Amino acid sequence: MAVMMTVYRELGWRATIFGENEEGFYDRIGLGRKFLSVLGGYLIISLSVMIGLIYGRKERSHVLSLLEAETYIVTL
């Protein structure tokens, strides 16, 4: 830990373990996090819409199948 702190102090708090500056390293991680957060958000929304379409419509005589719900999500 002391060696890492010395390296950080010597390079002006811009070094990382991987030998790159913080901006470049976190930029690449940030892009991955954005992609994963968008993908996760899409999955959560699509699953909630499917569950809502399948189980939420009590007034209809039949329950929507997964294929119908998926088709509805794609058309949104």
Jmol script that loads the backbone (N, CA, C; Angstrom):
load data "model"
ATOM      1  N   MET A   1       0.826  -1.193   0.000  1.00  0.00           N
ATOM      2  CA  MET A   1       0.000   0.000   0.000  1.00  0.00           C
ATOM      3  C   MET A   1       0.866   1.251   0.000  1.00  0.00           C
ATOM      4  N   ALA A   2       1.956   1.194   0.766  1.00  0.00           N
ATOM      5  CA  ALA A   2       2.847   2.355   0.823  1.00  0.00           C
ATOM      6  C   ALA A   2       3.502   2.605  -0.530  1.00  0.00           C
ATOM      7  N   VAL A   3       3.835   1.532  -1.246  1.00  0.00           N
ATOM      8  CA  VAL A   3       4.443   1.693  -2.571  1.00  0.00           C
ATOM      9  C   VAL A   3       3.450   2.330  -3.535  1.00  0.00           C
ATOM     10  N   MET A   4       2.198   1.895  -3.477  1.00  0.00           N
ATOM     11  CA  MET A   4       1.189   2.476  -4.357  1.00  0.00           C
ATOM     12  C   MET A   4       0.962   3.942  -4.041  1.00  0.00           C
ATOM     13  N   MET A   5       0.937   4.286  -2.762  1.00  0.00           N
ATOM     14  CA  MET A   5       0.755   5.683  -2.381  1.00  0.00           C
ATOM     15  C   MET A   5       1.925   6.528  -2.867  1.00  0.00           C
ATOM     16  N   THR A   6       3.146   5.982  -2.794  1.00  0.00           N
ATOM     17  CA  THR A   6       4.312   6.710  -3.282  1.00  0.00           C
ATOM     18  C   THR A   6       4.211   6.925  -4.789  1.00  0.00           C
ATOM     19  N   VAL A   7       3.786   5.902  -5.515  1.00  0.00           N
ATOM     20  CA  VAL A   7       3.626   6.041  -6.967  1.00  0.00           C
ATOM     21  C   VAL A   7       2.569   7.084  -7.277  1.00  0.00           C
ATOM     22  N   TYR A   8       1.470   7.077  -6.540  1.00  0.00           N
ATOM     23  CA  TYR A   8       0.427   8.071  -6.767  1.00  0.00           C
ATOM     24  C   TYR A   8       0.954   9.477  -6.510  1.00  0.00           C
ATOM     25  N   ARG A   9       1.713   9.646  -5.435  1.00  0.00           N
ATOM     26  CA  ARG A   9       2.246  10.972  -5.120  1.00  0.00           C
ATOM     27  C   ARG A   9       3.251  11.416  -6.170  1.00  0.00           C
ATOM     28  N   GLU A  10       4.105  10.516  -6.624  1.00  0.00           N
ATOM     29  CA  GLU A  10       5.140  10.876  -7.592  1.00  0.00           C
ATOM     30  C   GLU A  10       4.538  11.282  -8.935  1.00  0.00           C
ATOM     31  N   LEU A  11       3.487  10.651  -9.333  1.00  0.00           N
ATOM     32  CA  LEU A  11       2.899  10.937 -10.638  1.00  0.00           C
ATOM     33  C   LEU A  11       1.727  11.908 -10.552  1.00  0.00           C
ATOM     34  N   GLY A  12       1.594  12.547  -9.448  1.00  0.00           N
ATOM     35  CA  GLY A  12       0.554  13.560  -9.321  1.00  0.00           C
ATOM     36  C   GLY A  12      -0.846  12.992  -9.257  1.00  0.00           C
ATOM     37  N   TRP A  13      -1.028  11.855  -8.588  1.00  0.00           N
ATOM     38  CA  TRP A  13      -2.333  11.217  -8.383  1.00  0.00           C
ATOM     39  C   TRP A  13      -2.996  10.822  -9.699  1.00  0.00           C
ATOM     40  N   ARG A  14      -2.210  10.620 -10.752  1.00  0.00           N
ATOM     41  CA  ARG A  14      -2.799  10.286 -12.042  1.00  0.00           C
ATOM     42  C   ARG A  14      -2.495   8.867 -12.482  1.00  0.00           C
ATOM     43  N   ALA A  15      -1.695   8.143 -11.732  1.00  0.00           N
ATOM     44  CA  ALA A  15      -1.349   6.777 -12.129  1.00  0.00           C
ATOM     45  C   ALA A  15      -2.378   5.793 -11.589  1.00  0.00           C
ATOM     46  N   THR A  16      -2.522   4.702 -12.273  1.00  0.00           N
ATOM     47  CA  THR A  16      -3.367   3.615 -11.788  1.00  0.00           C
ATOM     48  C   THR A  16      -2.539   2.346 -11.730  1.00  0.00           C
ATOM     49  N   ILE A  17      -3.146   1.290 -11.252  1.00  0.00           N
ATOM     50  CA  ILE A  17      -2.449   0.008 -11.164  1.00  0.00           C
ATOM     51  C   ILE A  17      -2.054  -0.466 -12.558  1.00  0.00           C
ATOM     52  N   PHE A  18      -2.847  -0.101 -13.559  1.00  0.00           N
ATOM     53  CA  PHE A  18      -2.618  -0.603 -14.909  1.00  0.00           C
ATOM     54  C   PHE A  18      -1.659   0.266 -15.707  1.00  0.00           C
ATOM     55  N   GLY A  19      -1.103   1.304 -15.097  1.00  0.00           N
ATOM     56  CA  GLY A  19      -0.115   2.125 -15.765  1.00  0.00           C
ATOM     57  C   GLY A  19      -0.690   3.143 -16.723  1.00  0.00           C
ATOM     58  N   GLU A  20      -1.949   3.504 -16.563  1.00  0.00           N
ATOM     59  CA  GLU A  20      -2.562   4.507 -17.425  1.00  0.00           C
ATOM     60  C   GLU A  20      -3.076   5.637 -16.558  1.00  0.00           C
ATOM     61  N   ASN A  21      -3.378   6.738 -17.193  1.00  0.00           N
ATOM     62  CA  ASN A  21      -3.945   7.822 -16.400  1.00  0.00           C
ATOM     63  C   ASN A  21      -5.398   7.511 -16.058  1.00  0.00           C
ATOM     64  N   GLU A  22      -5.907   8.200 -15.063  1.00  0.00           N
ATOM     65  CA  GLU A  22      -7.250   7.886 -14.562  1.00  0.00           C
ATOM     66  C   GLU A  22      -8.318   8.137 -15.614  1.00  0.00           C
ATOM     67  N   GLU A  23      -8.141   9.205 -16.408  1.00  0.00           N
ATOM     68  CA  GLU A  23      -9.187   9.540 -17.371  1.00  0.00           C
ATOM     69  C   GLU A  23      -9.374   8.436 -18.407  1.00  0.00           C
ATOM     70  N   GLY A  24      -8.271   7.917 -18.955  1.00  0.00           N
ATOM     71  CA  GLY A  24      -8.388   6.866 -19.961  1.00  0.00           C
ATOM     72  C   GLY A  24      -8.937   5.577 -19.388  1.00  0.00           C
ATOM     73  N   PHE A  25      -8.469   5.223 -18.199  1.00  0.00           N
ATOM     74  CA  PHE A  25      -8.914   3.982 -17.568  1.00  0.00           C
ATOM     75  C   PHE A  25     -10.393   4.049 -17.216  1.00  0.00           C
ATOM     76  N   TYR A  26     -10.811   5.127 -16.570  1.00  0.00           N
ATOM     77  CA  TYR A  26     -12.208   5.228 -16.166  1.00  0.00           C
ATOM     78  C   TYR A  26     -13.119   5.494 -17.352  1.00  0.00           C
ATOM     79  N   ASP A  27     -12.567   6.045 -18.418  1.00  0.00           N
ATOM     80  CA  ASP A  27     -13.370   6.252 -19.610  1.00  0.00           C
ATOM     81  C   ASP A  27     -13.793   4.914 -20.199  1.00  0.00           C
ATOM     82  N   ARG A  28     -12.852   3.974 -20.274  1.00  0.00           N
ATOM     83  CA  ARG A  28     -13.198   2.654 -20.804  1.00  0.00           C
ATOM     84  C   ARG A  28     -14.161   1.927 -19.883  1.00  0.00           C
ATOM     85  N   ILE A  29     -13.932   2.004 -18.568  1.00  0.00           N
ATOM     86  CA  ILE A  29     -14.856   1.358 -17.627  1.00  0.00           C
ATOM     87  C   ILE A  29     -16.223   2.028 -17.708  1.00  0.00           C
ATOM     88  N   GLY A  30     -16.247   3.349 -17.846  1.00  0.00           N
ATOM     89  CA  GLY A  30     -17.506   4.075 -17.921  1.00  0.00           C
ATOM     90  C   GLY A  30     -18.339   3.661 -19.115  1.00  0.00           C
ATOM     91  N   LEU A  31     -17.686   3.440 -20.250  1.00  0.00           N
ATOM     92  CA  LEU A  31     -18.436   2.990 -21.421  1.00  0.00           C
ATOM     93  C   LEU A  31     -19.041   1.619 -21.178  1.00  0.00           C
ATOM     94  N   GLY A  32     -18.293   0.732 -20.533  1.00  0.00           N
ATOM     95  CA  GLY A  32     -18.838  -0.580 -20.216  1.00  0.00           C
ATOM     96  C   GLY A  32     -19.987  -0.498 -19.234  1.00  0.00           C
ATOM     97  N   ARG A  33     -19.848   0.374 -18.250  1.00  0.00           N
ATOM     98  CA  ARG A  33     -20.926   0.528 -17.269  1.00  0.00           C
ATOM     99  C   ARG A  33     -22.165   1.113 -17.904  1.00  0.00           C
ATOM    100  N   LYS A  34     -21.993   2.079 -18.831  1.00  0.00           N
ATOM    101  CA  LYS A  34     -23.159   2.641 -19.515  1.00  0.00           C
ATOM    102  C   LYS A  34     -23.882   1.560 -20.310  1.00  0.00           C
ATOM    103  N   PHE A  35     -23.110   0.757 -21.039  1.00  0.00           N
ATOM    104  CA  PHE A  35     -23.723  -0.300 -21.844  1.00  0.00           C
ATOM    105  C   PHE A  35     -24.471  -1.286 -20.962  1.00  0.00           C
ATOM    106  N   LEU A  36     -23.835  -1.703 -19.855  1.00  0.00           N
ATOM    107  CA  LEU A  36     -24.488  -2.662 -18.969  1.00  0.00           C
ATOM    108  C   LEU A  36     -25.706  -2.058 -18.297  1.00  0.00           C
ATOM    109  N   SER A  37     -25.650  -0.773 -17.942  1.00  0.00           N
ATOM    110  CA  SER A  37     -26.812  -0.170 -17.296  1.00  0.00           C
ATOM    111  C   SER A  37     -27.970  -0.030 -18.277  1.00  0.00           C
ATOM    112  N   VAL A  38     -27.674   0.316 -19.528  1.00  0.00           N
ATOM    113  CA  VAL A  38     -28.743   0.402 -20.527  1.00  0.00           C
ATOM    114  C   VAL A  38     -29.335  -0.973 -20.796  1.00  0.00           C
ATOM    115  N   LEU A  39     -28.470  -1.977 -20.927  1.00  0.00           N
ATOM    116  CA  LEU A  39     -28.951  -3.337 -21.157  1.00  0.00           C
ATOM    117  C   LEU A  39     -29.775  -3.837 -19.974  1.00  0.00           C
ATOM    118  N   GLY A  40     -29.308  -3.589 -18.764  1.00  0.00           N
ATOM    119  CA  GLY A  40     -30.056  -3.997 -17.576  1.00  0.00           C
ATOM    120  C   GLY A  40     -31.388  -3.284 -17.470  1.00  0.00           C
ATOM    121  N   GLY A  41     -31.390  -1.991 -17.775  1.00  0.00           N
ATOM    122  CA  GLY A  41     -32.645  -1.240 -17.750  1.00  0.00           C
ATOM    123  C   GLY A  41     -33.635  -1.759 -18.765  1.00  0.00           C
ATOM    124  N   TYR A  42     -33.142  -2.087 -19.961  1.00  0.00           N
ATOM    125  CA  TYR A  42     -34.022  -2.640 -20.989  1.00  0.00           C
ATOM    126  C   TYR A  42     -34.600  -3.978 -20.552  1.00  0.00           C
ATOM    127  N   LEU A  43     -33.756  -4.828 -19.954  1.00  0.00           N
ATOM    128  CA  LEU A  43     -34.246  -6.134 -19.506  1.00  0.00           C
ATOM    129  C   LEU A  43     -35.282  -5.992 -18.399  1.00  0.00           C
ATOM    130  N   ILE A  44     -35.038  -5.092 -17.455  1.00  0.00           N
ATOM    131  CA  ILE A  44     -35.990  -4.893 -16.358  1.00  0.00           C
ATOM    132  C   ILE A  44     -37.315  -4.371 -16.889  1.00  0.00           C
ATOM    133  N   ILE A  45     -37.251  -3.390 -17.795  1.00  0.00           N
ATOM    134  CA  ILE A  45     -38.485  -2.827 -18.339  1.00  0.00           C
ATOM    135  C   ILE A  45     -39.238  -3.863 -19.165  1.00  0.00           C
ATOM    136  N   SER A  46     -38.513  -4.618 -19.996  1.00  0.00           N
ATOM    137  CA  SER A  46     -39.208  -5.601 -20.832  1.00  0.00           C
ATOM    138  C   SER A  46     -39.813  -6.720 -19.993  1.00  0.00           C
ATOM    139  N   LEU A  47     -39.105  -7.152 -18.948  1.00  0.00           N
ATOM    140  CA  LEU A  47     -39.678  -8.185 -18.080  1.00  0.00           C
ATOM    141  C   LEU A  47     -40.901  -7.671 -17.335  1.00  0.00           C
ATOM    142  N   SER A  48     -40.845  -6.435 -16.858  1.00  0.00           N
ATOM    143  CA  SER A  48     -42.006  -5.908 -16.139  1.00  0.00           C
ATOM    144  C   SER A  48     -43.189  -5.721 -17.076  1.00  0.00           C
ATOM    145  N   VAL A  49     -42.928  -5.316 -18.320  1.00  0.00           N
ATOM    146  CA  VAL A  49     -44.028  -5.190 -19.279  1.00  0.00           C
ATOM    147  C   VAL A  49     -44.614  -6.556 -19.599  1.00  0.00           C
ATOM    148  N   MET A  50     -43.758  -7.555 -19.776  1.00  0.00           N
ATOM    149  CA  MET A  50     -44.266  -8.905 -20.054  1.00  0.00           C
ATOM    150  C   MET A  50     -45.100  -9.428 -18.895  1.00  0.00           C
ATOM    151  N   ILE A  51     -44.598  -9.255 -17.679  1.00  0.00           N
ATOM    152  CA  ILE A  51     -45.350  -9.729 -16.512  1.00  0.00           C
ATOM    153  C   ILE A  51     -46.661  -8.970 -16.394  1.00  0.00           C
ATOM    154  N   GLY A  52     -46.616  -7.669 -16.647  1.00  0.00           N
ATOM    155  CA  GLY A  52     -47.839  -6.879 -16.591  1.00  0.00           C
ATOM    156  C   GLY A  52     -48.843  -7.289 -17.644  1.00  0.00           C
ATOM    157  N   LEU A  53     -48.348  -7.600 -18.836  1.00  0.00           N
ATOM    158  CA  LEU A  53     -49.265  -8.015 -19.899  1.00  0.00           C
ATOM    159  C   LEU A  53     -49.835  -9.399 -19.652  1.00  0.00           C
ATOM    160  N   ILE A  54     -49.023 -10.277 -19.098  1.00  0.00           N
ATOM    161  CA  ILE A  54     -49.483 -11.650 -18.901  1.00  0.00           C
ATOM    162  C   ILE A  54     -50.433 -11.749 -17.710  1.00  0.00           C
ATOM    163  N   TYR A  55     -50.038 -11.170 -16.585  1.00  0.00           N
ATOM    164  CA  TYR A  55     -50.813 -11.371 -15.357  1.00  0.00           C
ATOM    165  C   TYR A  55     -51.692 -10.188 -14.979  1.00  0.00           C
ATOM    166  N   GLY A  56     -51.509  -9.054 -15.624  1.00  0.00           N
ATOM    167  CA  GLY A  56     -52.241  -7.864 -15.218  1.00  0.00           C
ATOM    168  C   GLY A  56     -53.614  -7.717 -15.826  1.00  0.00           C
ATOM    169  N   ARG A  57     -53.899  -8.428 -16.862  1.00  0.00           N
ATOM    170  CA  ARG A  57     -55.186  -8.258 -17.540  1.00  0.00           C
ATOM    171  C   ARG A  57     -56.166  -9.331 -17.085  1.00  0.00           C
ATOM    172  N   LYS A  58     -56.802  -9.073 -15.991  1.00  0.00           N
ATOM    173  CA  LYS A  58     -57.756 -10.044 -15.440  1.00  0.00           C
ATOM    174  C   LYS A  58     -59.085  -9.998 -16.190  1.00  0.00           C
ATOM    175  N   GLU A  59     -59.379  -8.868 -16.858  1.00  0.00           N
ATOM    176  CA  GLU A  59     -60.672  -8.746 -17.510  1.00  0.00           C
ATOM    177  C   GLU A  59     -60.764  -9.561 -18.797  1.00  0.00           C
ATOM    178  N   ARG A  60     -59.614  -9.920 -19.358  1.00  0.00           N
ATOM    179  CA  ARG A  60     -59.642 -10.728 -20.579  1.00  0.00           C
ATOM    180  C   ARG A  60     -59.872 -12.192 -20.237  1.00  0.00           C
ATOM    181  N   SER A  61     -60.464 -12.908 -21.173  1.00  0.00           N
ATOM    182  CA  SER A  61     -60.799 -14.306 -20.900  1.00  0.00           C
ATOM    183  C   SER A  61     -59.576 -15.212 -20.965  1.00  0.00           C
ATOM    184  N   HIS A  62     -58.541 -14.821 -21.668  1.00  0.00           N
ATOM    185  CA  HIS A  62     -57.343 -15.656 -21.737  1.00  0.00           C
ATOM    186  C   HIS A  62     -56.114 -14.827 -21.371  1.00  0.00           C
ATOM    187  N   VAL A  63     -55.115 -15.507 -20.958  1.00  0.00           N
ATOM    188  CA  VAL A  63     -53.868 -14.843 -20.586  1.00  0.00           C
ATOM    189  C   VAL A  63     -52.976 -14.793 -21.817  1.00  0.00           C
ATOM    190  N   LEU A  64     -52.331 -13.647 -22.004  1.00  0.00           N
ATOM    191  CA  LEU A  64     -51.448 -13.517 -23.165  1.00  0.00           C
ATOM    192  C   LEU A  64     -50.285 -14.490 -23.063  1.00  0.00           C
ATOM    193  N   SER A  65     -49.921 -15.035 -24.169  1.00  0.00           N
ATOM    194  CA  SER A  65     -48.758 -15.923 -24.162  1.00  0.00           C
ATOM    195  C   SER A  65     -47.483 -15.086 -24.198  1.00  0.00           C
ATOM    196  N   LEU A  66     -46.369 -15.723 -23.912  1.00  0.00           N
ATOM    197  CA  LEU A  66     -45.092 -15.012 -23.920  1.00  0.00           C
ATOM    198  C   LEU A  66     -44.765 -14.459 -25.302  1.00  0.00           C
ATOM    199  N   LEU A  67     -45.147 -15.180 -26.339  1.00  0.00           N
ATOM    200  CA  LEU A  67     -44.865 -14.718 -27.696  1.00  0.00           C
ATOM    201  C   LEU A  67     -45.638 -13.442 -28.008  1.00  0.00           C
ATOM    202  N   GLU A  68     -46.904 -13.376 -27.599  1.00  0.00           N
ATOM    203  CA  GLU A  68     -47.687 -12.173 -27.828  1.00  0.00           C
ATOM    204  C   GLU A  68     -47.112 -10.998 -27.056  1.00  0.00           C
ATOM    205  N   ALA A  69     -46.694 -11.243 -25.820  1.00  0.00           N
ATOM    206  CA  ALA A  69     -46.118 -10.173 -25.017  1.00  0.00           C
ATOM    207  C   ALA A  69     -44.804  -9.697 -25.619  1.00  0.00           C
ATOM    208  N   GLU A  70     -44.009 -10.621 -26.099  1.00  0.00           N
ATOM    209  CA  GLU A  70     -42.730 -10.252 -26.710  1.00  0.00           C
ATOM    210  C   GLU A  70     -42.958  -9.460 -27.994  1.00  0.00           C
ATOM    211  N   THR A  71     -43.951  -9.854 -28.775  1.00  0.00           N
ATOM    212  CA  THR A  71     -44.284  -9.119 -29.993  1.00  0.00           C
ATOM    213  C   THR A  71     -44.748  -7.715 -29.651  1.00  0.00           C
ATOM    214  N   TYR A  72     -45.515  -7.584 -28.579  1.00  0.00           N
ATOM    215  CA  TYR A  72     -45.984  -6.274 -28.151  1.00  0.00           C
ATOM    216  C   TYR A  72     -44.817  -5.389 -27.735  1.00  0.00           C
ATOM    217  N   ILE A  73     -43.830  -5.957 -27.039  1.00  0.00           N
ATOM    218  CA  ILE A  73     -42.668  -5.183 -26.607  1.00  0.00           C
ATOM    219  C   ILE A  73     -41.857  -4.727 -27.811  1.00  0.00           C
ATOM    220  N   VAL A  74     -41.700  -5.590 -28.798  1.00  0.00           N
ATOM    221  CA  VAL A  74     -40.916  -5.229 -29.983  1.00  0.00           C
ATOM    222  C   VAL A  74     -41.601  -4.111 -30.748  1.00  0.00           C
ATOM    223  N   THR A  75     -42.935  -4.112 -30.785  1.00  0.00           N
ATOM    224  CA  THR A  75     -43.639  -3.059 -31.518  1.00  0.00           C
ATOM    225  C   THR A  75     -43.618  -1.733 -30.777  1.00  0.00           C
ATOM    226  N   LEU A  76     -43.330  -1.737 -29.486  1.00  0.00           N
ATOM    227  CA  LEU A  76     -43.213  -0.473 -28.755  1.00  0.00           C
ATOM    228  C   LEU A  76     -41.998   0.261 -29.245  1.00  0.00           C
TER     229      LEU A  76
END
end "model"
wireframe off; spacefill off
backbone 0.3
color backbone group
